[in-house]
Amino acid sequence: MVEEKSFLERVLALAQAHEARMAGRRERELVTRPVDPDRIRAHLARRYAFDAPHPLGEVTADVLTMLERWGVQVTHPRYFGLFNPSVPGAAVVGAALRAHFNPQLATWTHAAAASEMERHLLRALAARLGFEPDTAHATFTTGGQESNLSALRMAMTRAFPSIADRGLRALEREPVLYASEEAHHSLEKAAVGLGLGRAALRVVPVDRGTLAMDVEALRAAIAEDRARGAAPFFVAATAGTTSSGAIDPIAQLAAIARGEALWLHVDAAYGGGALLVPELRAALAGIEQADSVTWDAHKWLSVPMGAGMLFTRHAALAEATFATRSGYMPAPRAGTGDPYVTTLQWSRRFIGLELFLALAELGWSGLEARVEHQAAMGERLRARLVERGYLLRHPSRLPVVCFTHPRIEAGEVSAGAVVRRVHARGRAWLSLVRLPGPRKALRACVTSYLTEPRDLEALIDEVDRALTA
Ligand SMILES: *Cc1c(COP(=O)(O)O)cnc(C)c1O
């Protein structure tokens, strides 16, 4: 025990030192450095033939250097990136603890404490969604991709009950699912992976102003598909699109789904965090009516990848979809429900531990304050961009800001060139985004709870400089 304690203290100290360095030396620590693959490959080839043992201390020191030098530092307060968060020390300790005990969560009987910790946490989060924890089914997943695929699979089981046994051969009519043109491509991948094919996904246009799904276009698409004899069964609302943080009108989509007997899935992989902020929560109204919800803890809840979550109000469908038998797994204990028969995974990491520790340490109010802080930084970034002569491309309420500049719009410099120049200096990171419209835009998302007003100014300074370089 004494040894474990000091081991965990060392891990925590390392994590805290990393965070302190990212926060304390934000001006000097680069977010990214240019590198080409040959350089890394040569280094690896030179040092790691794996033909002789190496002292672990030497190897980890080298790995640390490689990770710092050759890769975007997503935990940096000036990383305005793709939903990859800074992570608290508690979560890093969680990752080390999990590796240490290596609990197998496929069955409850093998990992009683771990399973119950996840259940306890998921029930609290289900309540935040407005789901009834006693009847909902919730599980940690490897990420939004698995959550979206699992939701789609359960919806298929409900719409076409014989599909679990007979597969797509059981279908007499062509299944159709709907998502907006701004929805995440994991849905398309899920449609391909489940054998439905890309053509089964009907892409619904968005409102050009809000970038949220055009509800009338959805209605029309459903009517058209029914008229040609197809079988609409699933609609995905996105709560926080990846490109722009747009939120589809969930309550309206819930009403359509009810009227048309479609499964309503809400992909809140990123935007789920907004549920923790009173002023933003209303934007997700209707999510409590969803048949299933995807919510990634490894995005706005700031724990390491991959910690996805999937919630559904149809617990029985989870089992009907994923049930299997085996002669070697221990019998489940009554009232527990084994993940390997109710989810896609088999061997299962203790995925929820990082969030459990982070939330336990911070408390709801602490976690809410972090989410709120990032939302406030997003508001401030929008205001400062406008004050400094930039143009906002859409009216998002989440801290995802897509913007452009009169010089880009005039064709004097491309958004792509601006992004490349910012990356080349490495003092901040932002991305390029294609939205409906003729020109690409710049996209900056506040993904770190360490980001402060001076980081926003530094980002705009970098973009200013890149515009005129
Ligand atoms: C990130 C994201 C996904 C995919 O989730 P992963 O955790 O990366 O697998 C799906 N949908 C949306 C809206 C996302 O932002």
The ligand as an SDF file (V2000), in Angstrom:
LIG
                    3D

 15 15  0  0  0  0  0  0  0  0999 V2000
  -16.2400   13.9480  -31.6280 C   0  0  0  0  0  0  0  0  0  0  0  0
  -17.5830   13.7110  -32.1570 C   0  0  0  0  0  0  0  0  0  0  0  0
  -18.0020   12.4290  -32.5360 C   0  0  0  0  0  0  0  0  0  0  0  0
  -17.0640   11.2530  -32.5610 C   0  0  0  0  0  0  0  0  0  0  0  0
  -16.6910   10.9300  -31.2680 O   0  0  0  0  0  0  0  0  0  0  0  0
  -15.3080   10.1940  -30.9620 P   0  0  0  0  0  0  0  0  0  0  0  0
  -15.2810   10.2350  -29.4810 O   0  0  0  0  0  0  0  0  0  0  0  0
  -14.2600   11.0170  -31.6140 O   0  0  0  0  0  0  0  0  0  0  0  0
  -15.4030    8.8280  -31.5110 O   0  0  0  0  0  0  0  0  0  0  0  0
  -19.3040   12.2630  -32.9250 C   0  0  0  0  0  0  0  0  0  0  0  0
  -20.1490   13.2990  -32.9820 N   0  0  0  0  0  0  0  0  0  0  0  0
  -19.7770   14.5450  -32.6600 C   0  0  0  0  0  0  0  0  0  0  0  0
  -20.7830   15.6540  -32.7290 C   0  0  0  0  0  0  0  0  0  0  0  0
  -18.4870   14.7980  -32.2290 C   0  0  0  0  0  0  0  0  0  0  0  0
  -18.1130   16.0370  -31.9020 O   0  0  0  0  0  0  0  0  0  0  0  0
  1  2  1  0
  2  3  1  0
  2 14  2  0
  3  4  1  0
  3 10  2  0
  4  5  1  0
  5  6  1  0
  6  7  2  0
  6  8  1  0
  6  9  1  0
 10 11  1  0
 11 12  2  0
 12 13  1  0
 12 14  1  0
 14 15  1  0
M  END
$$$$
